[in-house]
Amino acid sequence: MTNPMDQFRSTPAGLPVPGQPAVPATQRALWQQAAMVIGGFVVGLYLLEFVDMLMRGRLDSVGVEPRTLDGLWGIVFAPVLHAGWGHLVANTIPLLVLGFLVLLSGIGRGLAATGIIWVVGGLGQWLFGGANSIHLGASVLVFGWLAYLIARGLFTRHLGQLALGLVVLVVYGGLLWGVFPGVNGMSWQGHLFGALGGVLAAWVLASDVRKARRAPALNP
């Protein structure tokens, strides 16, 4: 006797199968999602800088003002504000390249890493920035993403991530000199603590890999 369910098992590909959850007809590849997210973020930065230009730079006062109560709000807003178009343009290519590579590890994981970098970098600026200064700019994220990509493979011991970290170090490693004092008007504190936030993010987000490595092998 023919099983009436046989007709569903032979359902052509692309059509919903009764009793199973429907799969979206189109799902964007991870690299496309990553490109859209980082591209949208950078476009948002340009729109915000345009608004700031119309407001004659008044938004820049919302950056991190070290060791002041109101300056704590800058931890939230500083990475999306820039001191003019030149500042933003200088950050654009590193933001696009490094942000895309970070998001390729998974959108959720990349956003989690960004959140850690955002908070650690901002707190470092607030605690250790010079008095009567205002810190702003997405370079906190640039240095954080750079450090994250370099350190991630060391914690996961993943060959592909190690190789990517090496390439990133060769291409962008020169930026790391920016974590040291020396250039007037440059927030080396943001660079340093952004980078430390990137290392912390790499360590935190590799916890599942470390646990799996420590787990005893199961006998067959």
DOTORTOR-690357 format. One record per residue (C-alpha): x negated, y negated, z; residue in three letters; residue number from 1. Coordinates in nm, 4 decimals, padded with zeros to 6 digits. Layout:
BEGIN
X; Y; Z; code; pos
X; Y; Z; Ala; NUM
...
END
This chain:
BEGIN
X; Y; Z; code; pos
00.0000; 00.0000; 00.0000; Met; 1
-00.1378; -00.3415; -00.0931; Thr; 2
-00.2222; -00.5633; 00.1976; Asn; 3
-00.0337; -00.8916; 00.1479; Pro; 4
-00.3324; -01.0781; 00.2921; Met; 5
-00.5535; -00.9658; 00.0004; Asp; 6
-00.4169; -01.2493; -00.2077; Gln; 7
-00.5621; -01.4977; 00.0419; Phe; 8
-00.9041; -01.3330; 00.0555; Arg; 9
-00.9423; -01.3869; -00.3156; Ser; 10
-00.8496; -01.7520; -00.2991; Thr; 11
-01.0708; -01.9450; -00.5439; Pro; 12
-01.3532; -02.1484; -00.3941; Ala; 13
-01.2542; -02.5003; -00.2993; Gly; 14
-00.8935; -02.4101; -00.2053; Leu; 15
-00.7852; -02.3888; 00.1600; Pro; 16
-00.7655; -02.0419; 00.3086; Val; 17
-00.4602; -01.9834; 00.5301; Pro; 18
-00.5504; -01.9383; 00.8932; Gly; 19
-00.8858; -02.1154; 00.8615; Gln; 20
-00.9611; -02.4830; 00.9234; Pro; 21
-00.9795; -02.6883; 00.6079; Ala; 22
-01.3249; -02.8029; 00.5027; Val; 23
-01.3475; -03.1549; 00.3549; Pro; 24
-01.3750; -03.1422; -00.0211; Ala; 25
-01.6764; -03.3732; -00.0140; Thr; 26
-01.9353; -03.3987; 00.2589; Gln; 27
-02.2232; -03.6383; 00.2210; Arg; 28
-02.5696; -03.4928; 00.2545; Ala; 29
-02.7605; -03.5951; 00.5655; Leu; 30
-03.0020; -03.8120; 00.3686; Trp; 31
-02.7075; -04.0018; 00.2209; Gln; 32
-02.5572; -04.0567; 00.5645; Gln; 33
-02.8927; -04.1732; 00.6968; Ala; 34
-02.9362; -04.4148; 00.4059; Ala; 35
-02.5876; -04.5569; 00.4560; Met; 36
-02.6326; -04.6060; 00.8312; Val; 37
-02.9725; -04.7762; 00.8162; Ile; 38
-02.8752; -04.9720; 00.5049; Gly; 39
-02.5587; -05.0961; 00.6760; Gly; 40
-02.7579; -05.1922; 00.9847; Phe; 41
-03.0072; -05.3980; 00.7850; Val; 42
-02.7300; -05.5675; 00.5860; Val; 43
-02.5712; -05.6553; 00.9189; Gly; 44
-02.8981; -05.8158; 01.0314; Leu; 45
-02.9006; -06.0364; 00.7221; Tyr; 46
-02.5383; -06.1385; 00.7740; Leu; 47
-02.6140; -06.2237; 01.1360; Leu; 48
-02.9170; -06.4303; 01.0376; Glu; 49
-02.6992; -06.6163; 00.7863; Phe; 50
-02.4499; -06.6939; 01.0637; Val; 51
-02.7378; -06.8086; 01.2850; Asp; 52
-02.8577; -07.0381; 01.0071; Met; 53
-02.5116; -07.1959; 00.9873; Leu; 54
-02.5230; -07.2391; 01.3658; Met; 55
-02.8667; -07.4064; 01.3417; Arg; 56
-03.0415; -07.1247; 01.5282; Gly; 57
-02.8243; -07.1350; 01.8397; Arg; 58
-02.7932; -06.7549; 01.8450; Leu; 59
-03.1657; -06.7244; 01.9102; Asp; 60
-03.1094; -06.8452; 02.2655; Ser; 61
-02.9382; -06.5116; 02.3404; Val; 62
-03.2696; -06.3223; 02.3259; Gly; 63
-03.4422; -06.1659; 02.6250; Val; 64
-03.5404; -06.4345; 02.8775; Glu; 65
-03.7752; -06.2622; 03.1222; Pro; 66
-03.6739; -06.2281; 03.4856; Arg; 67
-03.3586; -06.4368; 03.4605; Thr; 68
-03.0113; -06.3034; 03.5263; Leu; 69
-02.8660; -06.4429; 03.2021; Asp; 70
-03.1686; -06.3097; 03.0156; Gly; 71
-03.0533; -05.9531; 03.0813; Leu; 72
-02.7924; -05.9987; 02.8078; Trp; 73
-03.0796; -06.0309; 02.5660; Gly; 74
-03.1529; -05.6602; 02.6103; Ile; 75
-02.8270; -05.5994; 02.4250; Val; 76
-02.8593; -05.8660; 02.1568; Phe; 77
-03.2309; -05.9368; 02.1008; Ala; 78
-03.3079; -05.6535; 01.8524; Pro; 79
-03.0490; -05.7879; 01.6048; Val; 80
-03.1668; -06.1511; 01.6212; Leu; 81
-03.4638; -06.3044; 01.4380; His; 82
-03.6526; -06.6323; 01.4497; Ala; 83
-03.5817; -06.7236; 01.0879; Gly; 84
-03.5733; -06.5504; 00.7515; Trp; 85
-03.9469; -06.4853; 00.7405; Gly; 86
-03.9290; -06.2892; 01.0654; His; 87
-03.6412; -06.0789; 00.9347; Leu; 88
-03.7996; -06.0176; 00.5932; Val; 89
-04.1232; -05.8996; 00.7579; Ala; 90
-03.9265; -05.6394; 00.9543; Asn; 91
-03.7028; -05.5227; 00.6688; Thr; 92
-03.9145; -05.2593; 00.4927; Ile; 93
-04.0391; -05.0914; 00.8132; Pro; 94
-03.6818; -05.0886; 00.9442; Leu; 95
-03.5492; -04.9225; 00.6301; Leu; 96
-03.8272; -04.6630; 00.6009; Val; 97
-03.8722; -04.5685; 00.9666; Leu; 98
-03.5037; -04.5906; 01.0516; Gly; 99
-03.4168; -04.3626; 00.7614; Phe; 100
-03.6766; -04.1057; 00.8694; Leu; 101
-03.5523; -04.1106; 01.2291; Val; 102
-03.1907; -04.0587; 01.1201; Leu; 103
-03.2939; -03.7631; 00.9034; Leu; 104
-03.3316; -03.5656; 01.2269; Ser; 105
-02.9530; -03.5953; 01.2598; Gly; 106
-02.7385; -03.9068; 01.2888; Ile; 107
-02.6446; -03.8437; 01.6506; Gly; 108
-03.0003; -03.7592; 01.7520; Arg; 109
-03.1379; -04.0614; 01.5676; Gly; 110
-02.8871; -04.2942; 01.7332; Leu; 111
-02.9702; -04.1454; 02.0731; Ala; 112
-03.3410; -04.2116; 02.0129; Ala; 113
-03.2588; -04.5662; 01.9044; Thr; 114
-03.0544; -04.6250; 02.2200; Gly; 115
-03.3434; -04.5160; 02.4440; Ile; 116
-03.5881; -04.7362; 02.2525; Ile; 117
-03.3461; -05.0307; 02.2618; Trp; 118
-03.3080; -05.0179; 02.6423; Val; 119
-03.6706; -04.9382; 02.7330; Val; 120
-03.8060; -05.2043; 02.4970; Gly; 121
-03.5652; -05.4677; 02.6246; Gly; 122
-03.6322; -05.3907; 02.9900; Leu; 123
-04.0063; -05.4089; 02.9283; Gly; 124
-03.9667; -05.7530; 02.7722; Gln; 125
-03.7480; -05.8705; 03.0581; Trp; 126
-03.9823; -05.7437; 03.3295; Leu; 127
-04.3201; -05.8311; 03.1778; Phe; 128
-04.2553; -06.1093; 02.9253; Gly; 129
-04.4094; -06.4506; 02.9777; Gly; 130
-04.2209; -06.7059; 03.1835; Ala; 131
-04.0085; -06.9600; 02.9935; Asn; 132
-04.0153; -06.7472; 02.6770; Ser; 133
-03.7414; -06.5868; 02.4690; Ile; 134
-03.8011; -06.2496; 02.3033; His; 135
-03.6065; -06.1365; 01.9989; Leu; 136
-03.6446; -05.9332; 01.6810; Gly; 137
-03.6042; -05.5776; 01.5558; Ala; 138
-03.9768; -05.5087; 01.5848; Ser; 139
-03.8892; -05.3376; 01.9166; Val; 140
-03.7097; -05.0756; 01.7065; Leu; 141
-03.9850; -05.0615; 01.4441; Val; 142
-04.2503; -04.9788; 01.7041; Phe; 143
-04.0153; -04.7422; 01.8853; Gly; 144
-03.9240; -04.5499; 01.5714; Trp; 145
-04.2897; -04.5345; 01.4693; Leu; 146
-04.3945; -04.3884; 01.8050; Ala; 147
-04.0955; -04.1515; 01.8035; Tyr; 148
-04.1865; -04.0071; 01.4645; Leu; 149
-04.5517; -03.9640; 01.5630; Ile; 150
-04.4794; -03.8072; 01.9052; Ala; 151
-04.1804; -03.5907; 01.8141; Arg; 152
-04.3808; -03.3142; 01.6460; Gly; 153
-04.6167; -03.2950; 01.9436; Leu; 154
-04.3278; -03.2130; 02.1775; Phe; 155
-04.1375; -02.9800; 01.9442; Thr; 156
-04.4493; -02.8170; 01.7930; Arg; 157
-04.2632; -02.8188; 01.4617; His; 158
-04.5040; -02.8081; 01.1685; Leu; 159
-04.2897; -03.0225; 00.9401; Gly; 160
-04.2389; -03.2897; 01.2056; Gln; 161
-04.6105; -03.2888; 01.2851; Leu; 162
-04.6890; -03.3390; 00.9166; Ala; 163
-04.4374; -03.6235; 00.8881; Leu; 164
-04.5790; -03.7851; 01.2008; Gly; 165
-04.9283; -03.7702; 01.0520; Leu; 166
-04.8111; -03.9329; 00.7286; Val; 167
-04.6296; -04.2063; 00.9226; Val; 168
-04.9416; -04.2632; 01.1340; Leu; 169
-05.1574; -04.3020; 00.8227; Val; 170
-04.9143; -04.5413; 00.6527; Val; 171
-04.7935; -04.7485; 00.9469; Tyr; 172
-05.0437; -04.6723; 01.2227; Gly; 173
-05.2073; -05.0119; 01.1796; Gly; 174
-04.8961; -05.1674; 01.3294; Leu; 175
-04.9823; -05.0124; 01.6646; Leu; 176
-05.2457; -05.2810; 01.7205; Trp; 177
-04.9465; -05.5041; 01.7851; Gly; 178
-04.8958; -05.3464; 02.1296; Val; 179
-05.1956; -05.5459; 02.2571; Phe; 180
-05.1913; -05.9145; 02.3539; Pro; 181
-05.3644; -06.1569; 02.1264; Gly; 182
-05.1286; -06.3302; 01.8822; Val; 183
-04.9411; -06.6368; 02.0055; Asn; 184
-04.5677; -06.6163; 01.9477; Gly; 185
-04.5702; -06.2372; 01.9092; Met; 186
-04.3850; -06.0289; 02.1673; Ser; 187
-04.6512; -05.7669; 02.2328; Trp; 188
-04.4434; -05.6614; 02.5338; Gln; 189
-04.1578; -05.5684; 02.3012; Gly; 190
-04.3967; -05.3777; 02.0758; His; 191
-04.5583; -05.1929; 02.3674; Leu; 192
-04.2405; -05.0982; 02.5490; Phe; 193
-04.0600; -05.0222; 02.2246; Gly; 194
-04.3383; -04.7734; 02.1475; Ala; 195
-04.3202; -04.6281; 02.5004; Leu; 196
-03.9451; -04.5958; 02.4526; Gly; 197
-04.0101; -04.4036; 02.1309; Gly; 198
-04.2382; -04.1580; 02.3097; Val; 199
-03.9818; -04.1185; 02.5889; Leu; 200
-03.7052; -04.0596; 02.3329; Ala; 201
-03.9153; -03.7934; 02.1580; Ala; 202
-03.9751; -03.6171; 02.4907; Trp; 203
-03.6116; -03.6353; 02.6057; Val; 204
-03.4662; -03.5201; 02.2740; Leu; 205
-03.7113; -03.2296; 02.2519; Ala; 206
-03.5863; -03.0871; 02.5825; Ser; 207
-03.3759; -02.8212; 02.4112; Asp; 208
-03.6797; -02.7016; 02.2147; Val; 209
-03.8936; -02.6912; 02.5286; Arg; 210
-03.6289; -02.4913; 02.7156; Lys; 211
-03.6000; -02.2429; 02.4299; Ala; 212
-03.9779; -02.2054; 02.4281; Arg; 213
-03.9858; -02.1327; 02.8011; Arg; 214
-03.6962; -01.8832; 02.7869; Ala; 215
-03.8116; -01.5190; 02.8042; Pro; 216
-03.7822; -01.3262; 02.4805; Ala; 217
-03.4860; -01.0881; 02.4780; Leu; 218
-03.5577; -00.7221; 02.4192; Asn; 219
-03.3810; -00.5786; 02.1127; Pro; 220
END
